[in-house]
């Protein structure tokens, strides 16, 4: 029997909108069977479950979340498996929910944030993670692909066959790659039924959704989603606090075959709810069905239409065999029927009066079997007139006493109605009694737990003097029937044999005796349950109530001692006392049971402390492990508890997969959850504190060695270092530094500050200790900085009488600004030195300002120097200037060899003879054409000497005959004369004569060289601009029009050499024309040739040498040629795009074609007229046939 308060009717809408409907009793929501028995005068109320529904798409609007009761709570949604990408167990919607034209009563949640609907039986199997997967398509590189709605990809939920689809209607609410509750206990999934504005609704809540990138990364923020499904078809989606927009997610709906979908438009154009990045807007999205279908009802009694038009028919009084039918059609808002009519019907059958028949029988009748016709939809009871006790059930009864009997037939469904048979008389005539004439019970019950019972079998068949009597147990005669022993909780099948030798009457009958023995009642048995438990399965105490063999009994449980059920799970917070009813298994009738009671009290809470200290982070290595057992005394020091550690909270709660105490974790942070179990009570602490372990990659060294320097003579070093300068270790990794001497001796703090390399060696080192099994070593490189020293011990004095300190410093050491100079007393040296009396000696110290090192005493002598010896004191330097201004760039260094070959000689250049205006080695003369510059040359070890260079600038000679532009007519030459000013000519044409002749327009040049060897380049143009050039030729069959430009008008036009003043040639007769234009000055322009393409429309390929091929003359002069010839059926017989292959021999694939007309299409581009032409027409091919 279907109860519609639990299992609601299912609808399926296909292409034409079809569904099933069911008739049910509105009083109890129980569906009527297809055949229903009734009694006289009964009337029935019937209701059909059709409701308004939707098949169309949805309108989308925004609303305030506060307008809906979106507070989470209710029943947890069950995910039977751990891990990601899974589906929940199906849970009831609580009403008939219409979604995209199909009705659903159950729904499944996907852990990645969607609800899925289907009327396929596989809905209940989606929870199987070995077969199904909540697959995402968020486009994470290297993890998954990308799909936006609409897409059947979201129906690809089979785990192994990734292309297989299961049609699923879907609601997405922030659908992306989410962490499940099994990985983070803050995630929560709930559902509950509510009523909103008088409309039934289902609220589904996903709380603390956390996005994963599929490769181990997690979002730093969570969001929550609420989904309201209304009985009228509306869907509300509210996603709250999604503040990250760095990943793709979906908010929307899609029908089961992905042919329809709806996704709202975000108010921010940068965001996309259709699997793009987005943040929540603080609104609830309302999806309202656009098309509502209203049911209309017709009721039929047999084929007669009744007057009722609502969904309920009241007080229906049926006749026997009546068929009551309801027919439902669905109509849209315009009254148009959508889909076919659907119906349900009930056949009413009146309970007939039972008719008793017997097996007859003559003499020695001690019992009569009465029978009525069996009907599986009816119950039968037997009575003897005058006695209200039910003698038996079923459609047969064996009567052992004389009297009148009747049978009662009753309906199995509520409310019960019945019909009695007529009385039936039974007269027995046997000389021996019937079996168990007194109806002694064959079932025995003991409520003290007795192991056996003695039964007097003569109670079933008494001893008599006129007949023999034997009881058998199988094939064994029972020797003492008055004391037959039967074991507890067994059934014995025995046989009684009675025989009267005089009358010949006998009884030979099998009968069963059952002895049930239940344990004695136990009153208020005290038991304990674990702290924090709200429910306890009290079946675990059955052995205390019923002994070791407790499994041979059936049990029922009660919290009030009145109402019992098979549910052994009790809310012990509300019901600390439990009644347990113990009954034999398979007990058909009677009340053989005992009732015991349990008093449940709570054990003390098992302590699970958070460890007061965390295990120190460790560096990744082959031996790295954590000693978890060291934490046990802090968690719970009781020796009677077991403490285990687990990778997940679920594992800790379920007591599975403990990790070893000598635990080796992976890189980065690992969280372990603690489980504490009392070994005496098996109670588990409700607390599962966690510890966080860190394994980090060994930090990188920032330096490979440490260099420390001292000045020569100082062997004491300060080795102190800062850890952050040595390694990139970050918190919480700690670094301890230990300092060691060259020989490995651990140094004291004082020795670190004042390390004596003479005592401990020059190769100390530091150990960077991260933990006991992980460290690095960095060596010191100790070295000594040389003392500064003068690079020269002599300074040459030439003409000076005073020598400045700056020059002195420059002379005795490089980079003197790095040093400080002092005398033997530590005082600064004077600003200058008097060098009138030579030689002169200066003693001083040099201090390196960078290192602080001070030299030994230094000594420098001032001495008189001689002048540098030069091979020449002057030279000339001549260059050409092609700018004709008398100025050019001179490389003065190129003349060094004219003065000395010493590579160490120092040259200085000056503009004036007094050597005050210095100039660069690359110098452009100030005075045009000639200028003298002055040199100061110093050889090593000598004073400078003077010299000079005479700069001379020559210029090229320009031509007086060359022009910048010349003009040329078509097919003429022009003479170019470079003149006599120069002695050499080099033309861009390669010629080297003074004059050349040119016959082509273009850009030219000539390089001219004079007697001084100076050259310059003259560029000139030979122009054809005086030539009248043909720009456009307009050609028809009747004329040729020429449009020219350039030169002096009026023009004269030549067509095949014949001149005329008109630019139009009328009625041309030649096959082609060469056209040329002459200007008013007699200058001709270049000619162009035009052709008249004429197409023959017949040929005879008979090999007579005459007209054997079809050819288009002059088509080879054209470009972009295309020829296509087809027959009358449209079959292509010839094609060419080659202007050199325009002949057709009348064959196709080497086979001669028959005489017929063929059609051609020819196109080409004429580069002269700059036009594309197309011709089409027919060809007559006349062949031998």
C-alpha positions, 0 to 999 in steps of 0.5 A: 500500500502506498502512503502518500504522506511518505512516498509522493506521486511521481510525474514525468513530463516528456515532449508532449507533457505527460504524467501519471495520476493516482487516486487516494483517500483524502482522509489518510492519504493512502492510495486506493488499489486498482480493485477495492472490495466494499460492503452494502451501504458503503460510500467512498471519498476519492481524490486525485493527486494532479496539481498545477505544474510547469513545463516552460522556462523561467523568469529571473528577478532579484529580491531581498534575502530578508523576504525569505526564511533562509535560516539554516537548520533541520536534517543533515544531508547524508554523504555516505562516503568520504572524499571529494566530488560525491553525491548524497543519499537521496532525500525527500522534497516533501511535496510534488516539485515541478521543475522544467516540466517534470515532477520530482519527489526526491533530490540528491545534492552534489558536494560541489554545490548543486542539486540534481533531479531525475525520475530514473531509478539511478537517483538512489544510486548516485551516492555510490562513489565507485560508479558516480562522480560529481564532476566539475568543469571549472577550467583549472589548468592541469586539473579539469576542462571548462564548460559553461551552461548549457552543456551536457557535460554536467550530465557526465556523472559516471566515474569511469566512463567520462563520456557516459551521461545520465539526464539530470535536471540541475540547480547550481549555487556557487558550483565549483570545486569545493572541499567536502565536510569529510575534509573540513568539519565546518562545512555543513549540509542541511534540509528542512520543510517549511511553509512560506506564505501558505506554500509548502517549501524545501530549504536546502543549506550549504554552509561554509563552502570552501573552494579548492583549486584541485591541486591542494590549494584552498580559499581563505574565505568561505561562503554559504548558499540557501536554496528554496524549492516551492510547491508552486515551482519557484526556485530561490537561490541565495549565495552569501559572502562569496568575496573571492573572484579568482576562480570560476563558479556557476549560479543558475539552473538547467533542464535534464537534457541541457536544452534549456538553462537560465543564468542571471546577469551580474550587475558588474559587467566584469563578473559572469555567473555562468562559470566565470569569476564573480562575487555575491551581490547581496541579493536572492535570485528568484526563478519563476516558471513562465508557463503554469499548467492547470489540471481539469478533471472528469469523473466517469462511473463505468462510461458515464460522465459524472457531474463532478469537475474538481479533484475530489469525488465525495460519498461515491456509492458503488455497485458491484463491478463499477469502474470509477475513472478520473481523467485529467487534462492540463491546460495553459493560461489560454485554455489550450490543452498541453499533452495527452489526458492521463487517468487512474481508475478503481474497480469496486467489487462487492464482498460476496456472501461466503458459501461453505462446502465440505469434503462430505464423509460417511461413517467414522467421521470425527472431524469435518473440513469446511471450505470457502472460495479463497480470495487473496484480497479478503480475510476469513474467520470461522465461528461456531454459532453461540460462541464469539471466539474465533476458531480459525482463519483462512479459507478452510477450517477443520471442525471436531465438534457437532454444531452449526458454524459460519465463515466471515469474509472481511476486507483487508483495508481499513475501515474493515467491513465484512459479510457472514455466510449462512450457518452450516451444520456439522454432525460427527458419528465416529466411535472414537473421539476427534483429535483435540476435541477440547481445543487444548493449545498446542503452544506453551510459554514459559517466562522464567527461562526454563530449559524444557517442559513436560507435556501430557499428550493425552490432553490432545487425545485421551486414552480409551478402552475401546481403541488403541492409542500410540503417539510417535515422534517421527518413527519413534514411539513415545513411551510415556505420553503423559510425561513428554519432554520438549526442549525450550524454544523448539517445535515438535511434529508428532503423530497420533494413531488411534484405532477401534478394532470393532467399528474400524474407526481410526485417527492418524494425524500429525500435529505440532507442539511448540514450547517457547521459553523466554528469560525472566524479567529483569527489573531496572538493570543498571547500565552506563552510556558514554558521556555526551551520547544522546542516543544509545543502541540498547540492543548491546545490553541484550546479553545481560537481559537474555544471556549468551543465546540472546539472538534466539529471541525477538525484541521490542523497545519502549520509552514509556512501557506502553508503546513498543517498536523494533527501534533499539536506538533511544534518546537516553537524554530524554528517556533514561529508563527503557523497557525491553520486551523479549519474545520468541522468534516467529511467534504467530499468536499469543503473548509469550514475552517478558518485559525487563527494564534498563536504567541508563546513567552516564559515565564520566567524560573521557578527557582529551586535553589539547597538548600544552606543547606542540611538537617542534617543526622538522626539516624534511629528511630521510629520517625525519619523524615526530614522536606522537607518544610524547604528547600522550601524558599531556592529552590523558595520562590515565594508563587505562586509555588509548590515545590515537592520532588520525589524519582526518576528523572523520577518521578520529570520530570513527576510530579508523586509520590511526597513524603510527606514534613514530609518525612521518608526515609530508611536506608543509602543515599536517593536522592530526586529530586525537581520539581517546578511548577508555579501555574499561568502558570503550567510551570515546571522548567527544573531544577530538583536539588537533595538533599541527605538525610542520615539515619544511624543506631545508632552508636555502643558504643565502651565502656559501661562505663568509669572508672576513678581512683584517689589515696585515699584522692584525690576527683577531677577527669578530666572527659574529653573524645574524642568521637571517643573513645566512639562510632564508628560513622563515617563522616558525622555523628557528635557527641556532648558530654554533661557531667552531674553530678550524679543528672543530672546537666549539667556540665560547662567546668571547672567542667568537668576538675575538677569534685569534687566527694564529691560535685557532686557525684560519678556517673556522665555520658556523653550523646553522642548526634547524633541528637535531637532524637538519643543519647546514655549515658555512665556512669563514674565509679569513684573509689579510688586506695588504697595507697601502704603499706608494706606487712611485718613489720619485717625482720629476720636476720640470718647470714647476717651483711649487708642486700641489698636494693633489698632484703629489697624491696623484703621482704616488698612488692610484685613486688617491681620493680613497686614501688619507695622507699624513706626516710622521706625526699624524698631521695632514701634509701641506697643500703644496711643496716648494720644489725650487731646491732639488732634490727634495725628500718627503716622508709620510703615511697612507691610510686606506679609508675603505679598509682602515689599514695604514701603510708603513712610512713612505718616502718620495724624492722630487728630482729635476727631469729632462724634456721628452725627445721627439722625432718631429715637432710639426706635421701636416694633416690634409682631408677633403670636405664634401660639404664645401664649408672648409671644415671637417673632423680630424682624428689627431691621434692618427698622427702620433707616430709622426712624433714618437713611436713610444706607445706609453707617450701621453699626448695632450691637444690644445687650440692655442700656443699657450696650451690653455684651451684643450681640445679632444683627439677627434677635432673639427677645425674652427678656421675653415680650410686651414688651422694649426693645433698644438701638442704637449707630448710626455714620454715616461720619465721625462718632462713634456715637449711641444709640437704642432699639427697643421690642419688642411681642408680641401673641397671637391669640384662641382660640375657646371653642366650637370642638371638635377632633372632630364626628360625622355620620350618613349623609345628615345635616348638622352645625353648626360655630360658631367663637364671638365672640372674633374678628372674622374667620373663613376656613374651609377650605371657602371660607366666611367666616361665624361658623358653617357646616353640613357634611354630609361626613366629613373634615378641616377648618380655620378661620383666626381673626383678632382685633382686633389682627390676629393669626391662628391656625388651628384644625383639626378632624375631622368623623367618620363613625365612628358610622355602621355601614358594610357591610363584606361582603355574602355573596350566594347564590340563597337568601339575602343575609348582611350583615356591618357594623362601626362605631357602636353595636350592636345594628343594624337592617338594611333590605332595600329599606327593610324593617327587620329585626334579622337580618343575613340576608335569606332567600329574596330575590325581587327582582332587586336590593336596596338594603341599609342598616344603622342603629345602636342610637343611630339613626345610619344608614350608607351604603347598598349595592346588590346584584344577582342576575344571571339568565341566559336560555337561549333567544332568537328573533332573528326581528325581531318585537320580542320576545326578539330578543337574548340579554342578561344583565340588570344585568351592566352594574353589574359590573366585569371582565366577560367573555362568550364564546359558542361553537358546538358545534365550539368556534368562537367566535361572540361575545366581549365584555369591555365591561359596556355591550355584553352583548347578542348578536343571534345573528350572527357577522360580520353573518351570522345563525347557524343554530338550534342550542344554543350554550355560554357562559362569563361572568365578572365582578367584583362590587365590592359583594360583592368576589367574582369570579363565573363562570357557564357553560351553554347557549343555545338560538338559535331562528332562522327556519331 
